[in-house]
Amino acid sequence: MGAKPGREARAKNRDVPTLQAILSGAAKFRREIAWGVVAFVVIFMTFFVSLMPQPVRVLVGDVSAVDIKAPREVIDLAATEVLREEAAANVPEQWEKDPKVLADLKTQVATFREAVAALQAGTPTTQEIIGSLRPFLSPSMSDSDIIALPASQPELLDAGAVKLTETLEAALSAGIKSENLAAVRSGMVSDLNTDSEIPAHIAKALGSFVEKNLKANWVLNEESTERERRKAVEAVEPVRIRRGQFIVREGDIVTEDQMALLVELGMVGPRVRFSAVAGAFLMSTLVLGVIYVYLRVHHPEVFESGKLAVLASVLMVSVVTTGGMAAFTGFLIPAATGVLLVSSLFDRRFGALFGACMTLVTGTVTGFDVRFMALSLAGGLTASLVLRADWNRMHFVRAGFVVALANTATYIGLGLTGTVPLDDILSWRDMLMVMINGPFSAVLAVGLLPLFEAAFGIITPIKLLELSNPEHPLLHRLLLEAPGTYHHSIMVANLAEAAAMAIGADSLLARVGAYYHDVGKIKRPYFFTENQIQGMDNPHDKMSPTLSATVIMSHVRDGVELAKEHKVPAVIRDFISEHHGTMLASFFYNKATEGTGGKDARVPEEWDFRYEGPRPRTKETAVVMLADGVEAATRSISKPTPARIESLVRKMINDRLFDHQLDRCDLTLKELDTVTETFTKVLAGIFHTRIEYPEQKGK
């Protein structure tokens, strides 16, 4: 009979995505989106609550029933404005001399003298004399005194003009302001009138000239004054109310200035501020955006696994813990906790980036206090650097103490640089919290890690070490009920660990996966040769090849079921389901084909004798598949020399390669060659030739 195309096609595509798999993938994608949305909402609300202070119910003139502290740093606008007004008022007015005033007066004196000289040279009428000289003199000068001037001797008039010029120069050189112009004018007139060298009628005319023409030459430069005042105002440092500083004390009467501060802080007035909403949205987007871009570039596989939900949970726990602790004291913000979790679940590089993001979170919830941001950054980066790749719980504790040292050094450094007052550094309470922060963060991480393992089924080195314990119920059953399989699994684990280490894969995961890969044989142990006692009947001798193949291949499905019953993580269950891939149970297939010599005999379908799969999808499961086949085959070599072992290893690996069992994992040909060399070396050491001593001959 011919093969059934439909069945064969289904068999060949057992590990090809089906409609159900596609729908499952879509549902998984929706779950990941949901986790991202939940994480964004939690981070946004944490930021929003931190940016929105607790409201207070007070009015101007009320007696405050409680102490009111500033939830964040704010500028005291009223106090700052008072200082600016004082600074502007303290700037002196900018006065300067106007040289044009003296020059104009000298010109007028010369013109006045020339006018008198012109009158002396002719025979003017009385009206002509008054009309010519009156513009130079004040109204207090009588007409008769004006008419008398041209009759004076020219020498006396010249001497008077010189005296007037000298007097004006002296007064204007000292500077005359508008407010003391009258006093200066009066003093000059008095000096001229009492000068014995000048005739009285000429002195009177000179005094009248001063009264008429003297002006202030010390003028205010308003532009320069305003410029200097602006400089003084700009130089005033704003009065800052620090986070935690008292605004109103209990029992104080609330003033208008205090109320203005409360309004500025958002503690009075509209409950929801747009700036707080926008700030929380932008900060949340920034934190998640940085993490998303990093994962897309360096860890795209996260989006294909359940680790995205784990990361979202770690991020949410870290943000909420940071926000909650900041309300108590910023010194105990466990920045290293999230970094330790991320470094252990992903890698240290991502842990460092996560620490930088948490520094931003710390700054947001603490009003960007440089002390807490510096401690967060130092603690986070230190935690990511000191945690080893093959970590255990003691490494967490050690990291906590190293973080304590880093935090202490950072805080002392802030004091020595003047960033933090030395009084704060010398405060034993603050310093004690700085030192406790590291161990506290480590203990918190150790406590949270099992919760994440249980909630998301993730695998960590600690979990792998627990699973590798021979006292694990499933391994203990394997030892008691299928001891041959247990021994075989130990050998496979040794091979897989060495090969995984040689190609840079997860050697611990490969070892533990190998421990569990054949646990399905517990259900029917004596159907497998390694568990059959010498001399006992082989049950397969009484069974058809098809039934035997079905029993043998069922150990994969049985193993997965047992692993689920014992809550073995999915990552380890993959080793059970993938360690045979879709390989052919060739012994029973060949046995079945031998009995089809008749004309009408049914030719067995090859795919009835193939495992269900799927084929290996990771390097670790592929290495265990190869180690499983190699270890079983090597036991059949009569004289296992290194050359024979290497030849067998290469054949076993090539058989699986050409059977397309390694198509879905990312093992390269170079890595397969490395695996071959490693298997050969390990097996040659196990099956080395013993020297036959004389006393052993004949034995």
C-alpha positions as CSV (number, residue, x, y, z in Angstrom):
1,M,0.0,0.0,0.0
2,G,1.1,3.5,-0.7
3,A,1.8,6.1,2.0
4,K,-1.0,8.3,3.1
5,P,-0.1,11.8,2.0
6,G,-2.3,13.6,4.5
7,R,-0.9,11.8,7.5
8,E,2.6,12.1,6.2
9,A,2.2,15.8,5.6
10,R,0.9,16.2,9.1
11,A,3.8,14.3,10.5
12,K,6.3,16.3,8.6
13,N,4.8,19.5,9.9
14,R,4.5,18.6,13.5
15,D,6.8,21.5,14.5
16,V,5.5,23.9,11.8
17,P,3.2,26.6,13.1
18,T,-0.4,25.7,12.8
19,L,-3.5,27.9,12.9
20,Q,-3.8,27.1,16.6
21,A,-0.1,28.1,17.1
22,I,-0.7,31.4,15.2
23,L,-3.8,32.2,17.3
24,S,-1.8,31.3,20.4
25,G,1.0,33.6,19.2
26,A,-1.5,36.4,18.7
27,A,-2.9,35.9,22.2
28,K,0.6,36.0,23.5
29,F,1.3,39.2,21.7
30,R,-1.9,40.7,23.2
31,R,-0.7,39.7,26.6
32,E,2.6,41.3,26.1
33,I,0.9,44.5,24.9
34,A,-1.3,44.3,28.0
35,W,1.7,44.0,30.3
36,G,3.3,47.0,28.6
37,V,0.2,49.1,29.1
38,V,-0.1,48.0,32.7
39,A,3.5,48.9,33.3
40,F,3.1,52.3,31.7
41,V,0.0,53.0,33.8
42,V,1.7,52.0,37.1
43,I,4.8,54.0,36.3
44,F,2.7,57.0,35.2
45,M,0.6,56.9,38.4
46,T,3.7,56.6,40.5
47,F,5.2,59.7,38.8
48,F,1.9,61.5,38.9
49,V,1.3,60.9,42.7
50,S,4.9,62.0,43.3
51,L,4.4,65.2,41.3
52,M,1.0,65.9,42.8
53,P,1.4,66.9,46.5
54,Q,-1.1,66.2,49.3
55,P,-3.7,68.9,49.4
56,V,-4.2,71.1,52.5
57,R,-7.3,73.0,53.6
58,V,-6.3,76.4,54.8
59,L,-7.1,80.0,54.0
60,V,-5.3,83.3,54.5
61,G,-5.8,84.2,58.2
62,D,-6.4,80.7,59.4
63,V,-4.4,79.1,62.2
64,S,-2.7,76.1,60.8
65,A,-3.5,72.9,62.6
66,V,-0.5,71.0,61.2
67,D,3.1,71.6,60.0
68,I,3.1,72.1,56.2
69,K,6.3,71.1,54.4
70,A,7.3,71.7,50.8
71,P,6.8,68.4,48.8
72,R,9.3,69.6,46.2
73,E,11.7,72.5,45.6
74,V,10.0,75.7,44.6
75,I,10.9,79.4,44.2
76,D,9.5,81.8,46.8
77,L,8.3,84.5,44.3
78,A,7.2,87.0,47.0
79,A,10.5,86.8,48.9
80,T,12.5,86.9,45.7
81,E,10.6,90.0,44.5
82,V,11.3,91.8,47.8
83,L,15.0,91.1,47.4
84,R,14.9,92.4,43.8
85,E,13.2,95.6,44.8
86,E,15.8,96.1,47.6
87,A,18.6,95.5,45.1
88,A,17.1,98.0,42.6
89,A,16.6,100.6,45.3
90,N,20.2,100.3,46.5
91,V,21.5,101.2,43.0
92,P,22.5,104.9,43.1
93,E,21.2,107.2,40.4
94,Q,23.5,107.7,37.5
95,W,24.3,111.5,37.3
96,E,26.7,113.1,34.8
97,K,27.8,116.6,33.8
98,D,26.5,118.3,30.7
99,P,29.5,120.2,29.2
100,K,27.2,122.1,26.8
101,V,25.7,124.1,29.7
102,L,29.0,125.8,30.5
103,A,29.9,126.4,26.9
104,D,26.5,128.0,26.3
105,L,26.9,130.3,29.3
106,K,30.3,131.4,28.1
107,T,28.9,132.2,24.7
108,Q,26.1,134.1,26.3
109,V,28.5,136.1,28.5
110,A,30.6,137.0,25.4
111,T,27.4,138.0,23.5
112,F,26.2,140.1,26.4
113,R,29.6,142.0,26.6
114,E,29.6,142.5,22.8
115,A,26.0,143.9,23.0
116,V,27.1,146.4,25.6
117,A,30.2,147.4,23.5
118,A,28.1,147.9,20.4
119,L,25.8,150.3,22.4
120,Q,28.9,152.2,23.7
121,A,30.1,152.7,20.1
122,G,27.0,154.5,19.0
123,T,24.3,156.9,20.3
124,P,21.4,154.5,21.0
125,T,18.1,155.6,22.4
126,T,16.9,154.5,25.8
127,Q,14.5,152.0,24.2
128,E,17.3,150.6,22.0
129,I,19.5,150.0,25.1
130,I,16.7,148.3,27.0
131,G,15.7,146.2,24.0
132,S,19.2,145.1,23.3
133,L,20.2,144.2,26.9
134,R,16.9,143.0,28.6
135,P,17.1,139.5,27.0
136,F,20.3,138.8,29.0
137,L,19.0,140.0,32.4
138,S,16.3,138.9,34.9
139,P,13.1,140.9,35.5
140,S,14.5,142.1,38.8
141,M,16.9,144.4,36.9
142,S,15.3,147.8,36.5
143,D,15.3,149.8,33.3
144,S,17.3,152.6,34.8
145,D,20.0,150.1,35.9
146,I,20.1,148.7,32.4
147,I,20.4,152.2,30.8
148,A,23.4,152.9,33.0
149,L,25.4,150.0,31.8
150,P,26.6,151.5,28.4
151,A,27.9,154.5,30.3
152,S,30.3,152.3,32.3
153,Q,34.0,152.2,31.6
154,P,34.9,149.4,29.1
155,E,37.7,148.2,31.4
156,L,35.3,147.7,34.3
157,L,32.9,145.9,32.0
158,D,35.6,143.6,30.7
159,A,36.8,142.9,34.3
160,G,33.2,142.1,35.2
161,A,32.8,139.7,32.3
162,V,36.0,137.9,33.3
163,K,34.8,137.7,36.9
164,L,31.4,136.3,35.8
165,T,33.0,133.7,33.6
166,E,35.4,132.5,36.4
167,T,32.5,132.3,38.8
168,L,30.4,130.2,36.4
169,E,33.3,127.9,35.7
170,A,33.9,127.3,39.4
171,A,30.3,126.6,40.1
172,L,29.6,124.3,37.1
173,S,32.9,122.4,37.6
174,A,31.6,121.3,41.0
175,G,28.3,120.4,39.4
176,I,24.9,121.8,39.9
177,K,21.8,119.7,40.4
178,S,18.3,120.9,39.8
179,E,17.3,120.7,43.5
180,N,20.2,123.0,44.6
181,L,20.1,125.3,41.6
182,A,18.4,128.1,43.5
183,A,20.9,127.9,46.4
184,V,23.9,128.1,44.0
185,R,22.3,130.9,42.1
186,S,21.7,132.9,45.3
187,G,25.3,132.3,46.5
188,M,26.8,133.4,43.2
189,V,24.7,136.6,43.2
190,S,25.7,137.4,46.7
191,D,29.4,136.8,45.9
192,L,29.2,139.1,42.9
193,N,27.5,141.8,44.9
194,T,30.1,141.8,47.6
195,D,33.1,141.8,45.3
196,S,34.9,145.1,46.0
197,E,36.6,145.2,42.6
198,I,33.4,145.4,40.7
199,P,31.3,148.6,40.8
200,A,27.9,148.0,42.3
201,H,25.8,148.7,39.2
202,I,28.0,146.3,37.2
203,A,27.8,143.6,39.9
204,K,24.0,144.0,40.0
205,A,23.9,143.5,36.2
206,L,26.1,140.4,36.5
207,G,23.9,139.0,39.3
208,S,20.8,139.6,37.2
209,F,22.6,137.7,34.3
210,V,23.2,134.8,36.7
211,E,19.6,134.8,37.8
212,K,18.4,134.8,34.2
213,N,20.8,132.2,32.6
214,L,22.3,129.9,35.2
215,K,21.2,126.2,34.7
216,A,21.9,122.9,36.3
217,N,24.6,120.9,34.5
218,W,24.5,117.7,36.7
219,V,21.8,115.7,34.9
220,L,20.2,112.3,35.7
221,N,21.0,109.6,33.1
222,E,17.8,107.6,33.3
223,E,18.8,105.0,30.7
224,S,22.1,104.2,32.5
225,T,20.3,104.2,35.9
226,E,17.7,101.7,34.6
227,R,20.4,99.5,33.1
228,E,22.3,99.3,36.4
229,R,19.1,98.5,38.3
230,R,18.3,95.7,35.9
231,K,21.7,94.2,36.4
232,A,21.2,94.4,40.2
233,V,17.8,92.7,39.9
234,E,19.2,89.9,37.6
235,A,22.0,89.3,40.0
236,V,19.6,88.4,42.8
237,E,19.4,84.6,43.4
238,P,15.9,83.3,43.7
239,V,14.8,82.4,47.2
240,R,14.3,78.6,47.0
241,I,12.2,76.6,49.4
242,R,13.8,73.2,49.6
243,R,12.0,69.9,49.6
244,G,11.0,69.2,53.2
245,Q,11.4,72.8,54.4
246,F,8.6,74.2,56.6
247,I,6.2,76.6,54.8
248,V,3.8,76.9,57.7
249,R,4.3,75.8,61.3
250,E,1.6,74.3,63.4
251,G,-0.2,77.2,65.2
252,D,1.0,79.9,62.7
253,I,-1.4,82.3,61.1
254,V,-1.3,81.7,57.3
255,T,-0.1,84.8,55.4
256,E,-0.7,85.8,51.8
257,D,2.9,85.0,50.9
258,Q,2.6,81.5,52.5
259,M,-0.7,81.0,50.6
260,A,1.0,82.0,47.4
261,L,3.6,79.3,48.0
262,L,1.0,76.7,48.7
263,V,-0.8,77.5,45.4
264,E,2.5,77.4,43.5
265,L,3.2,73.9,45.0
266,G,-0.3,72.8,44.0
267,M,-1.3,72.1,47.6
268,V,-4.1,74.6,47.3
269,G,-6.3,75.2,44.3
270,P,-7.1,72.9,41.4
271,R,-6.4,69.3,42.3
272,V,-5.1,68.2,38.9
273,R,-2.4,70.2,37.2
274,F,-1.6,69.8,33.5
275,S,2.1,70.2,34.2
276,A,2.0,67.2,36.5
277,V,0.1,65.1,34.0
278,A,2.4,66.0,31.1
279,G,5.5,65.5,33.2
280,A,4.4,62.1,34.4
281,F,3.5,61.1,30.8
282,L,6.9,62.2,29.4
283,M,9.0,60.6,32.1
284,S,7.1,57.3,31.8
285,T,7.5,57.3,28.0
286,L,11.2,58.1,28.4
287,V,11.8,55.2,30.8
288,L,9.8,52.6,28.9
289,G,11.2,53.9,25.5
290,V,14.8,53.5,26.5
291,I,14.2,50.0,27.8
292,Y,12.2,49.0,24.7
293,V,14.9,50.3,22.3
294,Y,17.6,48.4,24.2
295,L,15.6,45.2,24.1
296,R,14.8,45.5,20.4
297,V,18.5,46.0,19.6
298,H,20.2,43.6,22.1
299,H,17.5,41.2,23.3
300,P,14.9,40.7,20.6
301,E,14.2,37.2,21.8
302,V,12.6,38.7,24.9
303,F,9.6,39.6,22.7
304,E,9.2,35.9,21.7
305,S,9.3,34.6,25.3
306,G,7.5,35.3,28.6
307,K,10.3,37.4,29.9
308,L,8.7,40.6,28.9
309,A,6.0,40.1,31.5
310,V,8.8,39.4,34.0
311,L,10.6,42.6,33.1
312,A,7.4,44.6,33.3
313,S,6.7,43.2,36.8
314,V,10.3,43.9,37.9
315,L,10.0,47.5,36.6
316,M,6.6,48.0,38.3
317,V,7.8,46.7,41.6
318,S,11.0,48.8,41.4
319,V,9.1,52.0,40.5
320,V,6.4,51.5,43.2
321,T,9.0,50.7,45.8
322,T,11.1,53.7,44.9
323,G,8.1,56.0,45.1
324,G,6.9,54.5,48.4
325,M,10.3,54.6,50.0
326,A,10.9,58.2,48.8
327,A,7.9,59.3,50.9
328,F,9.7,57.9,54.0
329,T,13.3,58.6,53.2
330,G,15.3,58.7,50.0
331,F,18.3,57.1,51.7
332,L,16.6,53.7,51.7
333,I,15.4,53.7,48.1
334,P,16.4,50.1,47.1
335,A,17.9,51.1,43.7
336,A,20.1,48.0,43.6
337,T,17.1,45.6,44.0
338,G,15.7,46.0,40.5
339,V,19.3,46.0,39.0
340,L,20.1,42.7,40.7
341,L,16.9,41.1,39.5
342,V,17.4,42.4,35.9
343,S,21.1,41.4,35.9
344,S,20.2,37.9,37.1
345,L,17.2,37.4,34.7
346,F,18.8,39.0,31.6
347,D,22.4,40.2,31.7
348,R,24.6,42.7,33.6
349,R,24.7,45.2,30.7
350,F,20.9,45.5,30.8
351,G,21.1,45.7,34.5
352,A,23.3,48.8,34.2
353,L,20.9,50.4,31.8
354,F,18.0,49.6,34.2
355,G,20.0,51.2,37.0
356,A,20.3,54.4,34.9
357,C,16.6,54.4,34.3
358,M,15.8,53.9,38.0
359,T,18.1,56.9,38.7
360,L,15.8,59.0,36.6
361,V,12.8,57.6,38.5
362,T,14.5,58.4,41.8
363,G,15.1,61.9,40.7
364,T,11.5,62.4,39.7
365,V,10.0,61.1,42.9
366,T,12.5,63.0,45.1
367,G,12.4,66.4,43.4
368,F,15.7,65.6,41.6
369,D,17.6,65.6,44.9
370,V,21.3,65.2,43.9
371,R,22.0,63.1,47.0
372,F,19.4,60.4,46.3
373,M,20.1,60.4,42.5
374,A,23.9,59.9,43.1
375,L,23.2,57.1,45.6
376,S,20.8,55.4,43.2
377,L,23.2,55.6,40.3
378,A,26.2,54.4,42.3
379,G,24.3,51.5,43.9
380,G,22.7,50.4,40.7
381,L,25.9,50.4,38.6
382,T,27.9,48.7,41.3
383,A,25.2,45.9,41.7
384,S,25.3,45.3,37.9
385,L,29.1,45.1,37.9
386,V,29.7,42.8,40.9
387,L,27.0,40.2,40.2
388,R,28.6,37.1,38.5
389,A,27.0,35.3,35.6
390,D,26.9,32.0,37.5
391,W,25.4,33.7,40.6
392,N,23.8,32.2,43.6
393,R,22.1,33.7,46.7
394,M,25.4,34.4,48.4
395,H,26.5,36.5,45.5
396,F,23.5,38.6,46.0
397,V,24.5,39.2,49.7
398,R,28.1,40.0,48.7
399,A,26.8,42.4,46.1
400,G,24.7,44.1,48.8
401,F,27.8,44.8,50.9
402,V,29.8,46.1,48.0
403,V,26.9,48.4,47.2
404,A,27.0,49.6,50.8
405,L,30.7,50.5,50.3
406,A,30.0,52.3,47.0
407,N,27.1,54.2,48.6
408,T,29.2,55.3,51.5
409,A,32.0,56.5,49.3
410,T,29.6,58.4,47.1
411,Y,28.0,60.1,50.0
412,I,31.3,61.2,51.5
413,G,32.4,62.4,48.1
414,L,29.3,64.6,47.8
415,G,30.2,66.2,51.2
416,L,33.9,66.7,50.3
417,T,32.9,68.4,47.0
418,G,30.5,70.7,48.8
419,T,27.5,69.3,47.0
420,V,26.0,68.2,50.3
421,P,26.6,70.1,53.6
422,L,29.2,68.4,55.8
423,D,26.7,68.5,58.7
424,D,24.5,66.1,56.7
425,I,27.5,63.8,56.1
426,L,28.3,63.8,59.7
427,S,24.8,62.9,60.7
428,W,25.0,59.3,62.0
429,R,21.3,58.6,61.1
430,D,21.7,59.5,57.4
431,M,25.1,57.7,57.1
432,L,23.6,54.6,58.8
433,M,20.8,54.5,56.3
434,V,23.2,54.9,53.4
435,M,25.2,51.9,54.6
436,I,22.1,49.8,55.3
437,N,20.8,50.5,51.8
438,G,23.0,47.9,50.0
439,P,22.2,44.9,52.2
440,F,18.6,45.9,52.4
441,S,18.4,46.0,48.6
442,A,20.1,42.6,48.3
443,V,17.8,40.9,50.8
444,L,14.8,42.4,49.0
445,A,16.0,41.0,45.7
446,V,16.6,37.5,47.2
447,G,13.1,37.6,48.6
448,L,11.4,38.7,45.4
449,L,13.2,36.3,43.1
450,P,11.3,33.2,44.1
451,L,8.1,35.0,43.7
452,F,9.0,35.9,40.1
453,E,10.1,32.3,39.5
454,A,6.8,30.9,40.8
455,A,4.6,33.5,39.1
456,F,6.2,33.3,35.6
457,G,7.9,30.0,35.5
458,I,11.2,31.5,34.8
459,I,14.5,29.7,35.2
460,T,17.4,31.0,37.1
461,P,20.8,29.5,38.2
462,I,19.3,29.2,41.7
463,K,16.3,27.3,40.4
464,L,18.5,25.1,38.2
465,L,20.6,24.2,41.2
466,E,17.4,23.3,43.1
467,L,16.3,21.1,40.2
468,S,19.6,19.4,40.0
469,N,19.3,18.1,43.6
470,P,19.1,14.3,43.5
471,E,16.5,14.6,46.2
472,H,14.1,16.3,43.8
473,P,11.0,14.0,43.8
474,L,11.1,13.3,40.1
475,L,14.9,12.6,40.0
476,H,14.5,10.4,43.1
477,R,11.8,8.4,41.4
478,L,14.0,8.0,38.3
479,L,16.9,6.7,40.5
480,L,14.7,4.2,42.3
481,E,12.4,3.1,39.4
482,A,14.7,3.4,36.4
483,P,18.3,3.3,37.7
484,G,19.8,2.5,34.3
485,T,18.1,5.5,32.8
486,Y,19.3,7.6,35.8
487,H,22.9,6.6,35.2
488,H,22.4,7.2,31.4
489,S,21.1,10.7,32.2
490,I,24.1,11.5,34.4
491,M,26.4,10.5,31.6
492,V,24.4,12.6,29.1
493,A,24.5,15.5,31.5
494,N,28.3,15.3,31.7
495,L,28.6,15.3,27.9
496,A,26.1,18.1,27.4
497,E,27.6,20.4,30.0
498,A,31.1,20.0,28.5
499,A,29.9,20.7,25.0
500,A,27.6,23.6,26.0
501,M,30.5,25.2,27.8
502,A,32.8,24.7,24.8
503,I,30.4,26.6,22.4
504,G,29.4,29.3,24.9
505,A,25.9,28.0,25.6
506,D,24.3,27.7,29.1
507,S,26.1,24.7,30.5
508,L,24.1,24.6,33.7
509,L,20.9,24.6,31.8
510,A,22.1,21.8,29.5
511,R,23.2,19.7,32.5
512,V,19.9,20.0,34.3
513,G,17.9,19.5,31.1
514,A,19.8,16.3,30.6
515,Y,18.9,15.1,34.1
516,Y,15.2,15.3,33.1
517,H,15.2,14.4,29.4
518,D,14.3,10.7,29.9
519,V,12.0,10.9,33.0
520,G,9.2,9.5,30.9
521,K,10.8,6.1,31.1
522,I,9.7,5.9,34.8
523,K,6.2,4.7,33.6
524,R,7.6,1.6,31.7
525,P,11.2,1.3,32.8
526,Y,11.7,-2.3,31.7
527,F,10.8,-1.6,28.1
528,F,14.2,0.2,27.8
529,T,17.4,-1.8,27.6
530,E,19.4,0.2,30.2
531,N,16.9,-0.9,32.8
532,Q,16.6,-4.6,31.9
533,I,18.4,-7.0,34.2
534,Q,20.7,-9.5,32.6
535,G,18.8,-12.8,32.0
536,M,15.3,-11.3,32.0
537,D,13.1,-11.6,29.0
538,N,12.9,-8.6,26.6
539,P,9.2,-7.6,26.4
540,H,9.7,-6.4,22.9
541,D,10.2,-9.9,21.7
542,K,6.5,-10.6,22.2
543,M,5.3,-7.3,20.7
544,S,4.9,-6.1,17.1
545,P,7.4,-3.5,15.9
546,T,4.7,-1.0,15.6
547,L,3.5,-1.5,19.2
548,S,7.1,-1.5,20.4
549,A,7.8,1.8,18.6
550,T,4.7,3.3,20.1
551,V,5.7,2.3,23.6
552,I,9.2,3.5,23.2
553,M,8.2,6.8,21.7
554,S,5.5,7.4,24.3
555,H,8.2,8.1,26.9
556,V,8.5,11.6,25.5
557,R,4.8,12.4,26.1
558,D,4.9,10.6,29.5
559,G,7.9,12.6,30.5
560,V,6.2,15.9,29.7
561,E,3.2,14.9,31.7
562,L,5.3,13.8,34.7
563,A,7.2,17.1,34.5
564,K,4.0,19.1,34.6
565,E,2.8,17.1,37.6
566,H,5.9,17.9,39.5
567,K,5.8,21.6,38.4
568,V,9.1,21.4,36.4
569,P,9.6,24.7,34.5
570,A,8.7,24.8,30.8
571,V,12.3,25.4,29.9
572,I,13.3,22.0,31.3
573,R,10.2,20.4,29.8
574,D,11.5,21.5,26.4
575,F,14.5,19.1,26.8
576,I,12.0,16.2,27.3
577,S,9.9,17.0,24.3
578,E,12.8,17.9,21.9
579,H,15.5,15.5,22.8
580,H,14.4,13.1,20.0
581,G,13.0,15.7,17.7
582,T,11.2,13.9,14.9
583,M,13.8,11.1,14.6
584,L,13.1,7.7,13.3
585,A,12.9,4.7,15.7
586,S,15.1,2.9,13.1
587,F,15.5,-0.4,15.0
588,F,11.7,-1.1,15.0
589,Y,11.2,0.4,11.6
590,N,13.7,-1.9,10.1
591,K,12.3,-4.8,12.0
592,A,8.8,-3.9,10.6
593,T,10.0,-3.7,7.0
594,E,11.7,-7.1,7.3
595,G,8.3,-8.7,7.6
596,T,6.8,-7.2,4.5
597,G,8.2,-9.5,1.9
598,G,4.8,-10.8,0.8
599,K,3.1,-9.5,-2.3
600,D,0.0,-8.1,-0.4
601,A,1.9,-7.2,2.8
602,R,1.4,-3.6,4.0
603,V,4.5,-1.5,3.8
604,P,4.9,0.3,7.1
605,E,4.8,4.1,7.0
606,E,8.0,5.6,8.1
607,W,6.3,8.5,9.9
608,D,4.5,6.0,12.1
609,F,7.9,5.3,13.5
610,R,9.0,8.9,14.0
611,Y,8.8,10.8,17.2
612,E,6.3,13.6,17.5
613,G,8.8,16.3,18.1
614,P,9.2,19.3,18.0
615,R,12.8,19.4,16.8
616,P,15.3,21.2,19.1
617,R,14.9,25.0,19.1
618,T,17.8,26.0,21.2
619,K,21.5,25.2,21.4
620,E,21.1,23.5,24.8
621,T,18.3,21.1,23.7
622,A,20.2,20.3,20.5
623,V,23.4,19.5,22.5
624,V,21.4,17.2,24.8
625,M,19.8,15.4,21.7
626,L,23.3,14.8,20.4
627,A,24.7,13.7,23.7
628,D,21.8,11.3,24.3
629,G,22.4,9.6,21.0
630,V,26.2,9.5,21.3
631,E,26.2,8.2,24.8
632,A,23.8,5.3,24.0
633,A,25.7,4.4,20.8
634,T,29.1,4.5,22.5
635,R,28.1,1.8,24.9
636,S,27.7,-0.6,22.0
637,I,31.4,-0.3,20.9
638,S,33.3,-3.5,21.8
639,K,36.7,-1.8,21.9
640,P,36.2,2.0,22.3
641,T,39.4,3.5,21.1
642,P,39.6,7.3,20.6
643,A,39.5,6.9,16.8
644,R,36.5,4.7,16.9
645,I,34.7,7.0,19.4
646,E,35.4,10.0,17.2
647,S,34.1,8.2,14.1
648,L,31.0,7.1,15.9
649,V,30.4,10.6,17.3
650,R,30.7,12.2,13.8
651,K,28.4,9.6,12.3
652,M,25.7,10.2,15.0
653,I,25.9,14.0,14.6
654,N,25.8,13.8,10.8
655,D,22.8,11.5,10.8
656,R,20.9,14.0,12.8
657,L,22.1,16.9,10.7
658,F,21.1,15.3,7.4
659,D,17.8,14.2,8.9
660,H,17.1,18.0,9.4
661,Q,16.8,17.6,13.2
662,L,19.1,20.6,13.8
663,D,17.4,22.9,11.3
664,R,15.5,25.0,14.0
665,C,18.3,25.6,16.4
666,D,21.1,28.1,15.7
667,L,24.1,25.7,16.0
668,T,26.7,26.5,13.4
669,L,28.9,23.9,11.6
670,K,31.9,25.2,13.5
671,E,30.1,24.7,16.8
672,L,29.1,21.2,15.7
673,D,32.7,20.5,15.1
674,T,33.5,21.8,18.6
675,V,30.8,19.6,20.0
676,T,32.3,16.6,18.2
677,E,35.7,17.2,19.6
678,T,34.3,17.7,23.1
679,F,32.2,14.5,23.1
680,T,35.2,12.6,21.8
681,K,37.5,13.9,24.5
682,V,35.0,13.2,27.3
683,L,34.1,9.7,26.1
684,A,37.7,8.8,25.5
685,G,38.4,9.7,29.1
686,I,35.4,7.5,30.3
687,F,36.2,4.5,28.1
688,H,40.0,4.6,28.4
689,T,41.9,1.3,28.0
690,R,42.9,-0.2,31.3
691,I,46.3,-1.8,31.8
692,E,46.0,-5.5,32.6
693,Y,48.2,-6.2,35.6
694,P,49.6,-9.7,36.1
695,E,47.2,-10.5,39.0
696,Q,44.3,-9.7,36.7
697,K,45.2,-12.1,34.0
698,G,42.6,-14.8,33.4
699,K,39.9,-12.7,35.2
